[in-house]
Amino acid sequence: MTAAQAHGWTDVYEIPSFFDRLEEAGGIPVLDLVEELTAEGAADIEIDADGVVYHDRGIRVPGYDATFVHEPSGSRGRPAFSVEVDSVGPRNTWAVFDRTLSWDVYLLRTQGMAAVAWLSDEEYRIEEAEQFATKRDAVAAGRFSFGVYLYAGEDWQERKDRIERTNAPAYLRSEDGSIMLPSTQSEFYEYVNSTPTEFRTSGGSDQSYLGILELEITID
């Protein structure tokens, strides 16, 4: 659990018409998006970032940037969007999400931390609605499965160095905050309790409301 998940985010800014903008642009790099929103003075949020860490539930992949991509028909014949990570080292990281679900995208900040997170109505309804009156309240409490966290300076260098010292496709953060670094791709699948096929086609989850259509987290 991150500090933000434990204590909540102090600034929560819902990015308006995000998917309309994505469809028009075709692709939106996260660092460009954050720079644009900062320049616009969105909710008085100021953010510095040298790199990102893609968060997919407990999985963490450091990257130099991440890009939202509009997928008109997707790989399964339905509208989709993907997030492609410019991962550190010879790693391949991307995820495809079901656009037929209703999603909202948020810019978040607290105590020197910042993130771009996305949450579907379905995930909120099934997992969070009993505890939080609105989706925004759930996001503010750190209750979302997917995000790109932004880091600068020593915080970014620490995460970059951590993954560069290993042959792990990603590292994993447990509920108690401890870090697990698999040494091989096979060990990674053991950690996430999934076969390669299950992981690729559903993110290793049978929870369809999460909206994952495909997930690739590998190392060459």
RAJO-V501900 format. One record per pair of residues at least 24 apart in sequence whose ideal C-beta (glycine too) atoms are under 10 Angstrom apart, sorted by the first residue. I is the first residue (numbers start at 1). J is the second residue. D is the distance in whole Angstrom. If there is no record, write none. Layout:
i->I j->J d->D
i->I j->J d->D
This chain:
i->1 j->58 d->10
i->1 j->142 d->8
i->1 j->173 d->8
i->1 j->174 d->9
i->1 j->175 d->6
i->1 j->176 d->8
i->1 j->177 d->6
i->2 j->55 d->9
i->2 j->110 d->10
i->2 j->113 d->7
i->2 j->115 d->9
i->2 j->142 d->7
i->2 j->147 d->10
i->2 j->149 d->8
i->2 j->173 d->8
i->2 j->177 d->8
i->3 j->110 d->8
i->3 j->111 d->6
i->3 j->112 d->9
i->3 j->113 d->7
i->3 j->142 d->9
i->3 j->177 d->9
i->4 j->108 d->7
i->4 j->109 d->9
i->4 j->110 d->5
i->4 j->111 d->7
i->4 j->113 d->5
i->4 j->114 d->9
i->4 j->115 d->7
i->4 j->117 d->10
i->4 j->140 d->10
i->4 j->141 d->9
i->4 j->142 d->5
i->4 j->147 d->10
i->4 j->149 d->9
i->5 j->141 d->8
i->5 j->142 d->3
i->5 j->143 d->8
i->5 j->144 d->9
i->5 j->175 d->10
i->5 j->177 d->10
i->6 j->141 d->10
i->6 j->142 d->7
i->6 j->177 d->9
i->7 j->110 d->7
i->7 j->111 d->8
i->7 j->141 d->9
i->7 j->142 d->8
i->8 j->108 d->10
i->8 j->110 d->7
i->8 j->137 d->10
i->8 j->139 d->10
i->8 j->140 d->5
i->8 j->141 d->5
i->8 j->142 d->6
i->8 j->143 d->10
i->9 j->106 d->9
i->9 j->107 d->10
i->9 j->108 d->4
i->9 j->109 d->7
i->9 j->110 d->5
i->9 j->111 d->9
i->9 j->113 d->8
i->9 j->114 d->9
i->9 j->115 d->8
i->9 j->117 d->9
i->9 j->139 d->7
i->9 j->140 d->5
i->9 j->141 d->8
i->9 j->142 d->7
i->10 j->45 d->10
i->10 j->108 d->9
i->10 j->109 d->7
i->10 j->110 d->4
i->10 j->111 d->7
i->10 j->113 d->10
i->10 j->140 d->8
i->11 j->42 d->9
i->11 j->43 d->6
i->11 j->44 d->8
i->11 j->45 d->5
i->11 j->46 d->10
i->11 j->47 d->10
i->11 j->106 d->10
i->11 j->107 d->8
i->11 j->108 d->7
i->11 j->109 d->4
i->11 j->110 d->7
i->11 j->114 d->8
i->11 j->140 d->9
i->12 j->43 d->8
i->12 j->45 d->10
i->12 j->106 d->6
i->12 j->107 d->8
i->12 j->108 d->6
i->12 j->109 d->8
i->12 j->110 d->9
i->12 j->117 d->9
i->12 j->136 d->6
i->12 j->137 d->9
i->12 j->139 d->6
i->12 j->140 d->5
i->12 j->141 d->10
i->13 j->37 d->7
i->13 j->42 d->5
i->13 j->43 d->4
i->13 j->44 d->9
i->13 j->45 d->6
i->13 j->105 d->10
i->13 j->106 d->6
i->13 j->107 d->4
i->13 j->108 d->8
i->13 j->109 d->8
i->13 j->116 d->10
i->13 j->136 d->10
i->14 j->42 d->10
i->14 j->43 d->9
i->14 j->104 d->6
i->14 j->105 d->7
i->14 j->106 d->5
i->14 j->107 d->8
i->14 j->135 d->9
i->14 j->136 d->7
i->14 j->139 d->8
i->15 j->42 d->8
i->15 j->104 d->8
i->15 j->105 d->5
i->15 j->106 d->7
i->15 j->107 d->6
i->15 j->116 d->8
i->15 j->118 d->9
i->16 j->42 d->10
i->16 j->104 d->10
i->16 j->105 d->9
i->17 j->105 d->10
i->18 j->68 d->8
i->18 j->81 d->10
i->18 j->103 d->8
i->18 j->104 d->8
i->18 j->105 d->4
i->18 j->106 d->9
i->18 j->107 d->10
i->18 j->116 d->10
i->18 j->118 d->8
i->19 j->68 d->9
i->19 j->70 d->8
i->19 j->79 d->9
i->19 j->81 d->7
i->19 j->99 d->7
i->19 j->102 d->10
i->19 j->103 d->7
i->19 j->104 d->9
i->19 j->105 d->8
i->19 j->118 d->10
i->21 j->68 d->9
i->21 j->70 d->10
i->21 j->105 d->10
i->22 j->68 d->6
i->22 j->69 d->8
i->22 j->70 d->5
i->22 j->71 d->10
i->22 j->81 d->6
i->22 j->99 d->10
i->22 j->105 d->9
i->23 j->70 d->5
i->23 j->72 d->8
i->23 j->79 d->9
i->23 j->81 d->9
i->23 j->99 d->9
i->24 j->70 d->8
i->25 j->68 d->9
i->25 j->69 d->10
i->25 j->70 d->8
i->26 j->67 d->10
i->26 j->68 d->10
i->26 j->69 d->7
i->26 j->70 d->5
i->26 j->72 d->10
i->27 j->67 d->5
i->27 j->68 d->7
i->27 j->69 d->5
i->27 j->70 d->7
i->27 j->81 d->10
i->27 j->82 d->9
i->27 j->84 d->8
i->28 j->66 d->10
i->28 j->67 d->7
i->28 j->68 d->5
i->28 j->69 d->8
i->28 j->70 d->9
i->28 j->81 d->10
i->28 j->105 d->10
i->28 j->116 d->10
i->29 j->65 d->5
i->29 j->66 d->7
i->29 j->67 d->5
i->29 j->68 d->8
i->29 j->84 d->10
i->29 j->86 d->9
i->30 j->54 d->9
i->30 j->63 d->9
i->30 j->65 d->6
i->30 j->66 d->5
i->30 j->67 d->7
i->30 j->68 d->7
i->30 j->83 d->8
i->30 j->85 d->9
i->30 j->86 d->10
i->30 j->107 d->10
i->30 j->115 d->10
i->30 j->116 d->6
i->30 j->148 d->5
i->30 j->149 d->10
i->30 j->150 d->8
i->31 j->64 d->9
i->31 j->65 d->5
i->31 j->66 d->8
i->31 j->67 d->9
i->31 j->86 d->10
i->31 j->116 d->10
i->31 j->148 d->9
i->31 j->150 d->8
i->32 j->65 d->8
i->32 j->67 d->9
i->33 j->66 d->10
i->33 j->67 d->9
i->33 j->68 d->8
i->33 j->105 d->9
i->33 j->107 d->8
i->33 j->116 d->7
i->33 j->148 d->10
i->34 j->107 d->7
i->34 j->114 d->7
i->34 j->115 d->10
i->34 j->116 d->7
i->34 j->148 d->9
i->34 j->150 d->6
i->37 j->107 d->6
i->37 j->116 d->9
i->38 j->107 d->9
i->38 j->114 d->10
i->42 j->107 d->7
i->43 j->107 d->8
i->43 j->109 d->9
i->44 j->109 d->10
i->45 j->107 d->6
i->45 j->108 d->9
i->45 j->109 d->5
i->45 j->114 d->8
i->46 j->109 d->8
i->46 j->114 d->9
i->47 j->107 d->8
i->47 j->108 d->10
i->47 j->109 d->6
i->47 j->112 d->10
i->47 j->113 d->10
i->47 j->114 d->5
i->47 j->115 d->10
i->47 j->116 d->10
i->47 j->150 d->6
i->47 j->152 d->8
i->48 j->112 d->10
i->48 j->114 d->9
i->48 j->150 d->8
i->48 j->151 d->9
i->48 j->152 d->4
i->48 j->153 d->8
i->48 j->156 d->10
i->49 j->114 d->7
i->49 j->148 d->10
i->49 j->149 d->9
i->49 j->150 d->4
i->49 j->151 d->7
i->49 j->152 d->5
i->49 j->153 d->10
i->49 j->155 d->10
i->49 j->156 d->8
i->50 j->150 d->9
i->50 j->151 d->7
i->50 j->152 d->5
i->50 j->153 d->7
i->50 j->154 d->10
i->50 j->155 d->9
i->50 j->156 d->4
i->50 j->157 d->8
i->50 j->160 d->9
i->51 j->86 d->9
i->51 j->88 d->8
i->51 j->149 d->10
i->51 j->150 d->8
i->51 j->151 d->6
i->51 j->152 d->8
i->51 j->155 d->9
i->51 j->156 d->4
i->51 j->157 d->9
i->51 j->159 d->7
i->51 j->160 d->6
i->52 j->85 d->7
i->52 j->86 d->8
i->52 j->87 d->10
i->52 j->88 d->10
i->52 j->114 d->10
i->52 j->115 d->9
i->52 j->116 d->9
i->52 j->147 d->10
i->52 j->148 d->5
i->52 j->149 d->6
i->52 j->150 d->6
i->52 j->151 d->7
i->52 j->156 d->9
i->52 j->159 d->9
i->53 j->85 d->9
i->53 j->88 d->10
i->53 j->115 d->9
i->53 j->147 d->9
i->53 j->148 d->7
i->53 j->149 d->5
i->53 j->150 d->8
i->53 j->151 d->7
i->53 j->155 d->10
i->53 j->156 d->9
i->53 j->159 d->6
i->53 j->160 d->9
i->53 j->163 d->9
i->53 j->170 d->10
i->53 j->171 d->9
i->53 j->173 d->10
i->54 j->83 d->7
i->54 j->84 d->10
i->54 j->85 d->5
i->54 j->86 d->10
i->54 j->87 d->8
i->54 j->93 d->6
i->54 j->94 d->9
i->54 j->95 d->8
i->54 j->146 d->8
i->54 j->147 d->8
i->54 j->148 d->6
i->54 j->149 d->8
i->54 j->170 d->8
i->54 j->217 d->9
i->55 j->115 d->8
i->55 j->117 d->8
i->55 j->144 d->9
i->55 j->145 d->8
i->55 j->146 d->7
i->55 j->147 d->5
i->55 j->148 d->7
i->55 j->149 d->6
i->55 j->173 d->9
i->56 j->83 d->9
i->56 j->85 d->10
i->56 j->93 d->9
i->56 j->95 d->6
i->56 j->145 d->7
i->56 j->146 d->6
i->56 j->147 d->9
i->56 j->170 d->8
i->56 j->192 d->10
i->56 j->203 d->7
i->56 j->204 d->10
i->56 j->210 d->10
i->56 j->212 d->8
i->56 j->215 d->7
i->56 j->217 d->8
i->57 j->144 d->10
i->57 j->145 d->5
i->57 j->146 d->8
i->57 j->172 d->9
i->57 j->173 d->9
i->57 j->192 d->9
i->57 j->203 d->8
i->57 j->204 d->9
i->57 j->205 d->8
i->57 j->210 d->9
i->57 j->212 d->10
i->58 j->145 d->10
i->58 j->170 d->10
i->58 j->171 d->9
i->58 j->172 d->5
i->58 j->173 d->5
i->58 j->174 d->7
i->58 j->175 d->8
i->58 j->180 d->9
i->58 j->191 d->9
i->58 j->192 d->8
i->59 j->93 d->9
i->59 j->95 d->10
i->59 j->169 d->9
i->59 j->170 d->5
i->59 j->171 d->8
i->59 j->172 d->6
i->59 j->173 d->8
i->59 j->188 d->9
i->59 j->191 d->9
i->59 j->192 d->7
i->59 j->203 d->9
i->59 j->204 d->9
i->59 j->215 d->9
i->59 j->217 d->6
i->60 j->149 d->8
i->60 j->159 d->8
i->60 j->162 d->9
i->60 j->163 d->9
i->60 j->170 d->6
i->60 j->171 d->5
i->60 j->172 d->7
i->60 j->173 d->6
i->60 j->179 d->8
i->60 j->180 d->10
i->60 j->217 d->10
i->61 j->85 d->6
i->61 j->87 d->6
i->61 j->88 d->8
i->61 j->91 d->7
i->61 j->92 d->10
i->61 j->93 d->5
i->61 j->94 d->10
i->61 j->148 d->10
i->61 j->159 d->10
i->61 j->163 d->8
i->61 j->168 d->10
i->61 j->169 d->8
i->61 j->170 d->5
i->61 j->171 d->8
i->61 j->217 d->6
i->62 j->86 d->10
i->62 j->87 d->7
i->62 j->88 d->5
i->62 j->89 d->9
i->62 j->91 d->9
i->62 j->93 d->9
i->62 j->149 d->10
i->62 j->151 d->8
i->62 j->156 d->8
i->62 j->158 d->10
i->62 j->159 d->5
i->62 j->160 d->5
i->62 j->161 d->9
i->62 j->162 d->8
i->62 j->163 d->5
i->62 j->164 d->9
i->62 j->170 d->9
i->62 j->171 d->8
i->63 j->87 d->5
i->63 j->88 d->6
i->63 j->89 d->10
i->63 j->91 d->8
i->63 j->93 d->7
i->63 j->148 d->8
i->63 j->159 d->10
i->63 j->160 d->9
i->63 j->163 d->9
i->64 j->88 d->7
i->64 j->156 d->10
i->64 j->160 d->9
i->65 j->148 d->9
i->66 j->93 d->8
i->66 j->94 d->9
i->66 j->95 d->10
i->66 j->116 d->8
i->66 j->147 d->10
i->66 j->148 d->5
i->66 j->149 d->10
i->66 j->150 d->10
i->67 j->94 d->9
i->67 j->148 d->10
i->68 j->97 d->10
i->68 j->105 d->8
i->68 j->116 d->9
i->68 j->118 d->9
i->68 j->148 d->9
i->69 j->94 d->9
i->69 j->96 d->9
i->70 j->99 d->9
i->71 j->96 d->7
i->71 j->97 d->9
i->71 j->99 d->7
i->71 j->213 d->9
i->71 j->214 d->10
i->72 j->99 d->9
i->73 j->99 d->10
i->74 j->98 d->8
i->74 j->99 d->7
i->74 j->100 d->9
i->74 j->213 d->6
i->74 j->214 d->9
i->75 j->201 d->10
i->75 j->213 d->6
i->75 j->214 d->6
i->76 j->201 d->9
i->76 j->213 d->6
i->76 j->214 d->8
i->78 j->213 d->8
i->80 j->211 d->9
i->80 j->213 d->6
i->80 j->214 d->9
i->81 j->105 d->10
i->81 j->118 d->9
i->81 j->211 d->10
i->81 j->213 d->10
i->82 j->213 d->9
i->82 j->214 d->8
i->82 j->216 d->10
i->83 j->116 d->10
i->83 j->118 d->8
i->83 j->146 d->8
i->83 j->147 d->10
i->83 j->148 d->7
i->84 j->216 d->9
i->85 j->148 d->8
i->85 j->170 d->10
i->85 j->216 d->10
i->85 j->217 d->9
i->87 j->163 d->8
i->87 j->169 d->9
i->87 j->170 d->9
i->87 j->217 d->9
i->87 j->218 d->10
i->87 j->219 d->9
i->88 j->159 d->8
i->88 j->160 d->6
i->88 j->161 d->9
i->88 j->162 d->9
i->88 j->163 d->5
i->88 j->164 d->6
i->89 j->160 d->9
i->89 j->163 d->7
i->89 j->164 d->6
i->89 j->166 d->9
i->89 j->167 d->9
i->89 j->168 d->10
i->89 j->169 d->10
i->89 j->219 d->7
i->89 j->220 d->9
i->90 j->167 d->9
i->90 j->169 d->9
i->90 j->218 d->9
i->90 j->219 d->6
i->90 j->220 d->4
i->91 j->163 d->8
i->91 j->167 d->10
i->91 j->168 d->9
i->91 j->169 d->6
i->91 j->170 d->7
i->91 j->216 d->10
i->91 j->217 d->8
i->91 j->218 d->7
i->91 j->219 d->5
i->91 j->220 d->8
i->92 j->169 d->8
i->92 j->216 d->6
i->92 j->217 d->7
i->92 j->218 d->5
i->92 j->219 d->7
i->92 j->220 d->7
i->93 j->169 d->8
i->93 j->170 d->7
i->93 j->215 d->9
i->93 j->216 d->7
i->93 j->217 d->5
i->93 j->218 d->8
i->93 j->219 d->10
i->94 j->214 d->8
i->94 j->215 d->8
i->94 j->216 d->5
i->94 j->217 d->8
i->95 j->146 d->7
i->95 j->203 d->7
i->95 j->211 d->10
i->95 j->212 d->6
i->95 j->213 d->8
i->95 j->214 d->7
i->95 j->215 d->5
i->95 j->216 d->8
i->95 j->217 d->8
i->96 j->203 d->10
i->96 j->211 d->9
i->96 j->212 d->7
i->96 j->213 d->4
i->96 j->214 d->4
i->96 j->215 d->8
i->96 j->216 d->9
i->97 j->146 d->8
i->97 j->203 d->10
i->97 j->210 d->9
i->97 j->211 d->5
i->97 j->212 d->6
i->97 j->213 d->6
i->97 j->214 d->9
i->97 j->215 d->10
i->98 j->122 d->9
i->98 j->208 d->8
i->98 j->209 d->10
i->98 j->210 d->9
i->98 j->211 d->4
i->98 j->212 d->8
i->98 j->213 d->6
i->99 j->211 d->9
i->99 j->213 d->9
i->100 j->211 d->9
i->101 j->208 d->10
i->101 j->209 d->8
i->101 j->210 d->9
i->101 j->211 d->5
i->102 j->135 d->10
i->102 j->211 d->10
i->103 j->135 d->10
i->103 j->146 d->10
i->103 j->211 d->7
i->104 j->135 d->6
i->104 j->136 d->8
i->104 j->139 d->8
i->104 j->144 d->10
i->105 j->139 d->10
i->105 j->146 d->10
i->105 j->147 d->10
i->106 j->135 d->9
i->106 j->136 d->8
i->106 j->139 d->5
i->106 j->140 d->9
i->106 j->144 d->8
i->106 j->147 d->9
i->107 j->150 d->9
i->108 j->139 d->7
i->108 j->140 d->8
i->108 j->142 d->9
i->108 j->144 d->9
i->108 j->147 d->8
i->108 j->149 d->9
i->108 j->150 d->10
i->109 j->150 d->9
i->110 j->140 d->9
i->110 j->142 d->9
i->112 j->151 d->10
i->112 j->152 d->9
i->112 j->153 d->10
i->112 j->155 d->8
i->113 j->149 d->7
i->113 j->150 d->8
i->113 j->151 d->8
i->113 j->155 d->9
i->114 j->148 d->10
i->114 j->149 d->7
i->114 j->150 d->4
i->114 j->151 d->8
i->114 j->152 d->9
i->115 j->139 d->10
i->115 j->142 d->9
i->115 j->144 d->9
i->115 j->147 d->5
i->115 j->148 d->6
i->115 j->149 d->4
i->115 j->150 d->6
i->115 j->151 d->10
i->116 j->146 d->10
i->116 j->147 d->6
i->116 j->148 d->5
i->116 j->149 d->8
i->116 j->150 d->8
i->117 j->142 d->9
i->117 j->143 d->10
i->117 j->144 d->5
i->117 j->145 d->9
i->117 j->146 d->7
i->117 j->147 d->4
i->117 j->148 d->8
i->117 j->149 d->9
i->118 j->144 d->7
i->118 j->145 d->9
i->118 j->146 d->6
i->118 j->147 d->7
i->118 j->148 d->9
i->118 j->211 d->9
i->119 j->143 d->8
i->119 j->144 d->4
i->119 j->145 d->8
i->119 j->146 d->8
i->119 j->147 d->9
i->119 j->211 d->10
i->120 j->144 d->9
i->120 j->145 d->9
i->120 j->146 d->9
i->120 j->209 d->7
i->120 j->210 d->8
i->120 j->211 d->5
i->121 j->209 d->9
i->121 j->211 d->10
i->122 j->207 d->10
i->122 j->208 d->8
i->122 j->209 d->4
i->122 j->210 d->8
i->122 j->211 d->7
i->123 j->207 d->8
i->123 j->209 d->6
i->123 j->210 d->6
i->123 j->211 d->7
i->124 j->209 d->9
i->125 j->209 d->8
i->126 j->207 d->8
i->126 j->209 d->5
i->126 j->210 d->9
i->127 j->207 d->9
i->127 j->209 d->8
i->127 j->210 d->9
i->145 j->203 d->9
i->145 j->205 d->9
i->145 j->207 d->9
i->145 j->210 d->6
i->145 j->211 d->9
i->145 j->212 d->9
i->146 j->203 d->10
i->146 j->210 d->8
i->146 j->211 d->9
i->146 j->212 d->9
i->163 j->219 d->10
i->166 j->219 d->9
i->167 j->219 d->6
i->168 j->217 d->10
i->168 j->219 d->7
i->169 j->216 d->9
i->169 j->217 d->5
i->169 j->218 d->5
i->169 j->219 d->4
i->169 j->220 d->9
i->170 j->217 d->5
i->170 j->218 d->9
i->170 j->219 d->9
i->182 j->219 d->10
i->184 j->219 d->9
i->185 j->217 d->9
i->185 j->218 d->6
i->185 j->219 d->6
i->185 j->220 d->10
i->188 j->217 d->7
i->188 j->218 d->9
i->188 j->219 d->9
i->189 j->217 d->10
i->192 j->217 d->9
